[in-house]
Amino acid sequence: MFDVNGERVALVCDTACDLSDEQLQAYDIRPIPLRVSTSKGEFRDRLEINPTRLYEIMETELPKTSLPLPGDVAAIYRQAMEDSADRILHLSISSGLSGTYNMATIVAEDFAPFPVQVVDTLTLSAGEGLLVLDAAECLASGGSVEDAVALVKKCRGKQLGTFVIRTLEYLRKGGRIGLVEGVLGNLLQIKPVIYVNDDGIYDTLVKARGFSKALTAMRDSFFQRYAGQRVRLAIVHGNAEEDGQKLLEEFRANLDVADSFLSPVSPALAIHTGPGLLGAIVEPV
């Protein structure tokens, strides 16, 4: 909870932010769990299923994702009110990739006249996570909710989040392919470097032949774009921690990194990308 000029503000996000429990707890950020549906039942993302278990299940079936339960959203809002919050700021996964934002907006209306502001981050994973941290730091330093929202929108405009995956099969089956489909070259093993565009959907940044060359193209894109700038950095991985750590070190060696972290993608996101994903999110400071 943040005390801003005598007003207590609760900061809410969702488990697609890919921030660690420690990062969330440091600022009392309250995550709403997305849901994972399998033949073995339905689970709340990160609370009832972790990445290791998710990848085990994916060896025999392709789970599905669902929006957070409206009741879970309402419960987080209600708990914030019981904790004496005067306002709630909720930063959501991109509306272009999930219906969570629209659903949360409807739930927030049920709490009127209590002020709940839901903001579409137009991104996901640690891209969303960095914006949540931006808002938290703004509020912690005495900035208003309006200041925090303005900062989030400014930072999102400068942020670049990309990833490379072993196969597009999972994105395709999950209906999250966005604008990537048109660049496929299956016979030539063309791998797109995928990014979240300004509209909050997947698009192609560059293309390369094979996973390794696509990873090199992704790195080079960042190193050229952010040369000479001080940045925040997040590296994400899909059951590939060792490769993620190596990528983190390469970015640190080639960019002026103010702070950074490495994170596994949440189960709800991993369903759409599969094992082996490597991604990078960079934001100027």
C-alpha beads as a LAMMPS data file, in Angstrom:
LAMMPS data file: protein, C-alpha beads

285 atoms
284 bonds

1 atom types
1 bond types

-500.0 500.0 xlo xhi
-500.0 500.0 ylo yhi
-500.0 500.0 zlo zhi

Masses

1 110.0

Atoms # bond

1 1 1 0.000 0.000 0.000
2 1 1 1.262 3.488 -0.838
3 1 1 0.583 6.631 1.144
4 1 1 0.310 9.464 -1.358
5 1 1 -0.460 12.834 0.233
6 1 1 -2.622 11.192 2.849
7 1 1 -4.378 8.943 0.322
8 1 1 -3.755 5.204 0.511
9 1 1 -3.298 3.594 -2.918
10 1 1 -3.284 -0.148 -3.651
11 1 1 -1.409 -1.332 -6.744
12 1 1 -2.843 -4.367 -8.562
13 1 1 -1.590 -6.313 -11.600
14 1 1 -1.917 -9.891 -12.887
15 1 1 0.324 -12.927 -12.886
16 1 1 1.303 -12.313 -16.513
17 1 1 3.702 -9.612 -15.228
18 1 1 6.407 -12.232 -14.550
19 1 1 7.684 -10.394 -11.482
20 1 1 8.982 -12.617 -8.708
21 1 1 7.132 -13.030 -5.422
22 1 1 9.913 -11.038 -3.783
23 1 1 9.499 -8.132 -6.211
24 1 1 5.742 -8.106 -5.688
25 1 1 6.038 -8.274 -1.911
26 1 1 8.627 -5.488 -1.773
27 1 1 5.960 -2.988 -2.866
28 1 1 2.862 -4.870 -1.667
29 1 1 1.788 -5.296 -5.294
30 1 1 -1.313 -7.493 -5.491
31 1 1 -1.391 -9.957 -8.425
32 1 1 -4.585 -11.439 -9.829
33 1 1 -4.085 -14.996 -11.124
34 1 1 -4.920 -15.955 -14.676
35 1 1 -6.145 -19.532 -15.050
36 1 1 -4.723 -22.674 -16.623
37 1 1 -7.089 -25.435 -17.745
38 1 1 -5.884 -29.021 -18.193
39 1 1 -7.385 -32.499 -18.261
40 1 1 -6.331 -32.726 -14.627
41 1 1 -8.360 -29.677 -13.644
42 1 1 -8.228 -25.903 -13.599
43 1 1 -5.500 -24.057 -11.728
44 1 1 -4.816 -20.478 -10.698
45 1 1 -1.655 -19.314 -12.428
46 1 1 1.407 -19.342 -10.137
47 1 1 -0.710 -20.084 -7.068
48 1 1 -1.810 -23.611 -7.878
49 1 1 0.553 -24.456 -10.742
50 1 1 4.196 -23.531 -11.343
51 1 1 6.237 -23.535 -14.568
52 1 1 7.876 -26.896 -13.846
53 1 1 4.531 -28.642 -13.456
54 1 1 3.124 -26.855 -16.504
55 1 1 5.928 -28.098 -18.776
56 1 1 5.439 -31.639 -17.458
57 1 1 1.764 -31.482 -18.420
58 1 1 2.636 -30.050 -21.840
59 1 1 4.539 -33.238 -22.663
60 1 1 1.209 -35.039 -23.029
61 1 1 -1.356 -32.308 -23.727
62 1 1 -1.720 -28.635 -24.590
63 1 1 -3.449 -26.820 -21.729
64 1 1 -5.593 -23.764 -22.271
65 1 1 -5.652 -20.402 -20.551
66 1 1 -8.617 -18.526 -19.163
67 1 1 -9.242 -15.065 -17.814
68 1 1 -9.030 -14.501 -14.077
69 1 1 -12.275 -15.315 -12.337
70 1 1 -14.322 -12.136 -11.835
71 1 1 -14.613 -13.256 -8.231
72 1 1 -10.818 -13.310 -7.875
73 1 1 -10.602 -9.766 -9.244
74 1 1 -13.355 -8.585 -6.923
75 1 1 -11.684 -10.332 -3.976
76 1 1 -8.411 -8.458 -4.584
77 1 1 -10.272 -5.154 -4.817
78 1 1 -12.326 -5.954 -1.716
79 1 1 -9.223 -6.930 0.271
80 1 1 -7.569 -3.646 -0.674
81 1 1 -10.621 -1.789 0.599
82 1 1 -10.529 -3.778 3.842
83 1 1 -6.853 -2.826 4.146
84 1 1 -7.991 0.816 4.134
85 1 1 -7.140 1.676 0.539
86 1 1 -8.679 4.909 -0.726
87 1 1 -7.954 4.122 -4.392
88 1 1 -6.871 1.176 -6.521
89 1 1 -4.593 1.337 -9.553
90 1 1 -4.753 -1.841 -11.639
91 1 1 -2.223 -2.383 -14.450
92 1 1 -3.394 -5.112 -16.823
93 1 1 -1.943 -7.414 -19.460
94 1 1 -2.507 -6.097 -22.997
95 1 1 -6.124 -6.036 -24.151
96 1 1 -4.811 -7.160 -27.539
97 1 1 -3.645 -10.464 -26.065
98 1 1 -6.177 -11.145 -23.317
99 1 1 -9.702 -10.195 -22.304
100 1 1 -8.488 -9.527 -18.761
101 1 1 -8.479 -5.738 -19.157
102 1 1 -12.060 -5.597 -20.406
103 1 1 -13.269 -7.961 -17.698
104 1 1 -11.459 -6.044 -14.943
105 1 1 -12.980 -2.788 -16.206
106 1 1 -16.459 -4.274 -15.810
107 1 1 -15.670 -5.547 -12.303
108 1 1 -14.244 -2.131 -11.365
109 1 1 -17.528 -0.484 -12.379
110 1 1 -19.330 -2.660 -9.833
111 1 1 -17.262 -1.020 -7.090
112 1 1 -18.332 2.540 -7.979
113 1 1 -18.183 5.078 -6.461
114 1 1 -14.996 3.585 -4.972
115 1 1 -12.238 4.666 -7.395
116 1 1 -10.644 1.769 -9.260
117 1 1 -8.578 2.758 -12.305
118 1 1 -7.717 -0.062 -14.718
119 1 1 -4.899 0.688 -17.175
120 1 1 -4.096 -1.333 -20.298
121 1 1 -0.303 -1.739 -20.405
122 1 1 -0.450 -2.934 -24.044
123 1 1 2.180 -5.534 -23.206
124 1 1 2.795 -8.619 -21.104
125 1 1 5.413 -10.678 -19.278
126 1 1 8.269 -8.645 -17.835
127 1 1 7.318 -5.755 -20.130
128 1 1 4.211 -5.427 -18.003
129 1 1 6.358 -6.142 -14.951
130 1 1 8.728 -3.249 -15.613
131 1 1 5.750 -0.898 -15.976
132 1 1 4.320 -2.173 -12.689
133 1 1 7.667 -1.423 -11.027
134 1 1 7.704 2.037 -12.633
135 1 1 4.273 2.761 -11.135
136 1 1 5.284 1.360 -7.752
137 1 1 8.416 3.487 -7.590
138 1 1 6.471 6.572 -8.630
139 1 1 3.859 6.031 -5.915
140 1 1 6.523 5.183 -3.329
141 1 1 8.272 8.482 -4.019
142 1 1 5.052 10.443 -3.430
143 1 1 3.746 10.651 -6.977
144 1 1 -0.006 10.629 -7.491
145 1 1 -1.984 7.935 -9.278
146 1 1 -2.200 10.315 -12.237
147 1 1 1.584 10.720 -12.174
148 1 1 2.028 6.944 -12.099
149 1 1 -0.343 6.389 -15.032
150 1 1 1.388 9.091 -17.077
151 1 1 4.771 7.519 -16.314
152 1 1 3.558 4.061 -17.313
153 1 1 2.318 5.362 -20.669
154 1 1 5.557 7.266 -21.267
155 1 1 7.732 4.266 -20.418
156 1 1 5.617 1.922 -22.524
157 1 1 6.250 4.171 -25.523
158 1 1 10.010 3.772 -25.119
159 1 1 10.027 0.114 -24.125
160 1 1 10.841 -2.774 -26.442
161 1 1 9.959 -6.348 -25.543
162 1 1 10.884 -9.223 -27.859
163 1 1 11.222 -12.982 -27.757
164 1 1 12.305 -15.912 -29.876
165 1 1 10.600 -19.293 -29.635
166 1 1 11.476 -22.764 -30.851
167 1 1 8.175 -23.237 -32.678
168 1 1 5.159 -21.115 -33.520
169 1 1 2.869 -24.109 -32.989
170 1 1 1.792 -23.004 -29.520
171 1 1 1.003 -19.422 -30.542
172 1 1 -0.962 -20.693 -33.493
173 1 1 -2.998 -23.211 -31.509
174 1 1 -3.655 -20.666 -28.793
175 1 1 -4.906 -18.064 -31.263
176 1 1 -2.202 -15.569 -30.248
177 1 1 -0.305 -15.435 -33.537
178 1 1 -1.185 -11.762 -34.148
179 1 1 0.603 -10.321 -37.188
180 1 1 3.361 -12.930 -37.169
181 1 1 1.746 -15.501 -39.484
182 1 1 2.586 -13.666 -42.703
183 1 1 6.353 -13.936 -42.226
184 1 1 6.586 -17.667 -41.799
185 1 1 8.936 -19.622 -43.983
186 1 1 8.642 -23.183 -42.750
187 1 1 10.703 -24.783 -45.495
188 1 1 13.574 -22.359 -44.898
189 1 1 13.271 -22.526 -41.088
190 1 1 12.718 -18.790 -40.904
191 1 1 12.362 -17.716 -37.272
192 1 1 10.762 -14.366 -36.486
193 1 1 11.901 -12.193 -33.615
194 1 1 8.497 -11.431 -32.149
195 1 1 7.679 -8.231 -30.314
196 1 1 4.614 -6.605 -28.794
197 1 1 3.753 -3.637 -31.009
198 1 1 2.189 -0.310 -30.040
199 1 1 -1.297 -1.815 -30.383
200 1 1 -0.425 -4.493 -27.844
201 1 1 -0.354 -7.477 -30.200
202 1 1 2.394 -9.738 -31.514
203 1 1 4.277 -8.583 -34.588
204 1 1 7.593 -9.349 -36.272
205 1 1 10.642 -7.206 -35.579
206 1 1 13.174 -9.046 -37.753
207 1 1 13.570 -12.497 -39.320
208 1 1 16.450 -14.959 -39.413
209 1 1 17.080 -18.529 -40.481
210 1 1 17.129 -20.774 -37.419
211 1 1 16.769 -20.155 -33.705
212 1 1 20.414 -19.237 -33.041
213 1 1 20.534 -16.591 -35.776
214 1 1 17.186 -15.201 -34.674
215 1 1 18.588 -14.850 -31.159
216 1 1 21.614 -12.999 -32.561
217 1 1 19.313 -10.721 -34.575
218 1 1 17.307 -9.999 -31.430
219 1 1 20.420 -9.070 -29.458
220 1 1 21.779 -6.876 -32.249
221 1 1 18.462 -5.024 -32.510
222 1 1 18.657 -4.041 -28.847
223 1 1 22.341 -3.188 -28.877
224 1 1 21.885 -0.834 -31.825
225 1 1 18.647 0.731 -30.617
226 1 1 19.757 1.455 -27.054
227 1 1 23.453 2.180 -27.571
228 1 1 24.571 4.986 -25.258
229 1 1 21.360 4.938 -23.199
230 1 1 20.990 3.847 -19.590
231 1 1 18.319 1.157 -19.402
232 1 1 16.351 -1.227 -17.244
233 1 1 16.555 -4.829 -18.412
234 1 1 14.523 -7.980 -17.968
235 1 1 15.339 -11.343 -19.495
236 1 1 12.656 -14.034 -19.555
237 1 1 12.904 -17.708 -20.372
238 1 1 10.732 -20.760 -20.878
239 1 1 12.353 -23.582 -18.920
240 1 1 15.770 -22.384 -20.135
241 1 1 17.326 -20.693 -17.116
242 1 1 20.942 -21.378 -18.078
243 1 1 20.465 -19.866 -21.537
244 1 1 18.563 -16.976 -19.977
245 1 1 21.411 -16.253 -17.575
246 1 1 23.884 -16.251 -20.460
247 1 1 21.678 -13.828 -22.397
248 1 1 21.408 -11.580 -19.339
249 1 1 25.195 -11.413 -19.063
250 1 1 25.542 -10.581 -22.769
251 1 1 23.078 -7.708 -22.446
252 1 1 24.856 -6.396 -19.346
253 1 1 28.155 -6.464 -21.221
254 1 1 26.790 -4.527 -24.202
255 1 1 24.350 -2.024 -22.679
256 1 1 24.493 0.494 -19.848
257 1 1 22.191 -1.427 -17.497
258 1 1 20.892 0.367 -14.403
259 1 1 19.134 -2.704 -13.010
260 1 1 18.055 -6.074 -14.328
261 1 1 16.447 -9.379 -13.496
262 1 1 15.914 -12.840 -14.949
263 1 1 12.504 -14.462 -14.747
264 1 1 10.706 -17.577 -15.977
265 1 1 7.540 -16.866 -17.921
266 1 1 4.402 -17.676 -15.966
267 1 1 2.495 -20.896 -16.730
268 1 1 -0.351 -18.933 -18.351
269 1 1 2.096 -17.406 -20.836
270 1 1 4.236 -20.508 -21.311
271 1 1 1.231 -22.358 -22.752
272 1 1 1.351 -20.053 -25.788
273 1 1 5.113 -20.080 -26.307
274 1 1 6.333 -23.520 -25.228
275 1 1 9.696 -24.534 -23.766
276 1 1 12.914 -22.895 -24.893
277 1 1 11.667 -19.320 -25.197
278 1 1 14.188 -16.548 -24.660
279 1 1 13.087 -12.948 -24.448
280 1 1 14.374 -9.499 -23.572
281 1 1 12.646 -6.335 -22.448
282 1 1 14.558 -3.057 -22.365
283 1 1 13.335 0.319 -21.146
284 1 1 15.356 3.565 -21.028
285 1 1 15.572 5.259 -17.631

Bonds

1 1 1 2
2 1 2 3
3 1 3 4
4 1 4 5
5 1 5 6
6 1 6 7
7 1 7 8
8 1 8 9
9 1 9 10
10 1 10 11
11 1 11 12
12 1 12 13
13 1 13 14
14 1 14 15
15 1 15 16
16 1 16 17
17 1 17 18
18 1 18 19
19 1 19 20
20 1 20 21
21 1 21 22
22 1 22 23
23 1 23 24
24 1 24 25
25 1 25 26
26 1 26 27
27 1 27 28
28 1 28 29
29 1 29 30
30 1 30 31
31 1 31 32
32 1 32 33
33 1 33 34
34 1 34 35
35 1 35 36
36 1 36 37
37 1 37 38
38 1 38 39
39 1 39 40
40 1 40 41
41 1 41 42
42 1 42 43
43 1 43 44
44 1 44 45
45 1 45 46
46 1 46 47
47 1 47 48
48 1 48 49
49 1 49 50
50 1 50 51
51 1 51 52
52 1 52 53
53 1 53 54
54 1 54 55
55 1 55 56
56 1 56 57
57 1 57 58
58 1 58 59
59 1 59 60
60 1 60 61
61 1 61 62
62 1 62 63
63 1 63 64
64 1 64 65
65 1 65 66
66 1 66 67
67 1 67 68
68 1 68 69
69 1 69 70
70 1 70 71
71 1 71 72
72 1 72 73
73 1 73 74
74 1 74 75
75 1 75 76
76 1 76 77
77 1 77 78
78 1 78 79
79 1 79 80
80 1 80 81
81 1 81 82
82 1 82 83
83 1 83 84
84 1 84 85
85 1 85 86
86 1 86 87
87 1 87 88
88 1 88 89
89 1 89 90
90 1 90 91
91 1 91 92
92 1 92 93
93 1 93 94
94 1 94 95
95 1 95 96
96 1 96 97
97 1 97 98
98 1 98 99
99 1 99 100
100 1 100 101
101 1 101 102
102 1 102 103
103 1 103 104
104 1 104 105
105 1 105 106
106 1 106 107
107 1 107 108
108 1 108 109
109 1 109 110
110 1 110 111
111 1 111 112
112 1 112 113
113 1 113 114
114 1 114 115
115 1 115 116
116 1 116 117
117 1 117 118
118 1 118 119
119 1 119 120
120 1 120 121
121 1 121 122
122 1 122 123
123 1 123 124
124 1 124 125
125 1 125 126
126 1 126 127
127 1 127 128
128 1 128 129
129 1 129 130
130 1 130 131
131 1 131 132
132 1 132 133
133 1 133 134
134 1 134 135
135 1 135 136
136 1 136 137
137 1 137 138
138 1 138 139
139 1 139 140
140 1 140 141
141 1 141 142
142 1 142 143
143 1 143 144
144 1 144 145
145 1 145 146
146 1 146 147
147 1 147 148
148 1 148 149
149 1 149 150
150 1 150 151
151 1 151 152
152 1 152 153
153 1 153 154
154 1 154 155
155 1 155 156
156 1 156 157
157 1 157 158
158 1 158 159
159 1 159 160
160 1 160 161
161 1 161 162
162 1 162 163
163 1 163 164
164 1 164 165
165 1 165 166
166 1 166 167
167 1 167 168
168 1 168 169
169 1 169 170
170 1 170 171
171 1 171 172
172 1 172 173
173 1 173 174
174 1 174 175
175 1 175 176
176 1 176 177
177 1 177 178
178 1 178 179
179 1 179 180
180 1 180 181
181 1 181 182
182 1 182 183
183 1 183 184
184 1 184 185
185 1 185 186
186 1 186 187
187 1 187 188
188 1 188 189
189 1 189 190
190 1 190 191
191 1 191 192
192 1 192 193
193 1 193 194
194 1 194 195
195 1 195 196
196 1 196 197
197 1 197 198
198 1 198 199
199 1 199 200
200 1 200 201
201 1 201 202
202 1 202 203
203 1 203 204
204 1 204 205
205 1 205 206
206 1 206 207
207 1 207 208
208 1 208 209
209 1 209 210
210 1 210 211
211 1 211 212
212 1 212 213
213 1 213 214
214 1 214 215
215 1 215 216
216 1 216 217
217 1 217 218
218 1 218 219
219 1 219 220
220 1 220 221
221 1 221 222
222 1 222 223
223 1 223 224
224 1 224 225
225 1 225 226
226 1 226 227
227 1 227 228
228 1 228 229
229 1 229 230
230 1 230 231
231 1 231 232
232 1 232 233
233 1 233 234
234 1 234 235
235 1 235 236
236 1 236 237
237 1 237 238
238 1 238 239
239 1 239 240
240 1 240 241
241 1 241 242
242 1 242 243
243 1 243 244
244 1 244 245
245 1 245 246
246 1 246 247
247 1 247 248
248 1 248 249
249 1 249 250
250 1 250 251
251 1 251 252
252 1 252 253
253 1 253 254
254 1 254 255
255 1 255 256
256 1 256 257
257 1 257 258
258 1 258 259
259 1 259 260
260 1 260 261
261 1 261 262
262 1 262 263
263 1 263 264
264 1 264 265
265 1 265 266
266 1 266 267
267 1 267 268
268 1 268 269
269 1 269 270
270 1 270 271
271 1 271 272
272 1 272 273
273 1 273 274
274 1 274 275
275 1 275 276
276 1 276 277
277 1 277 278
278 1 278 279
279 1 279 280
280 1 280 281
281 1 281 282
282 1 282 283
283 1 283 284
284 1 284 285
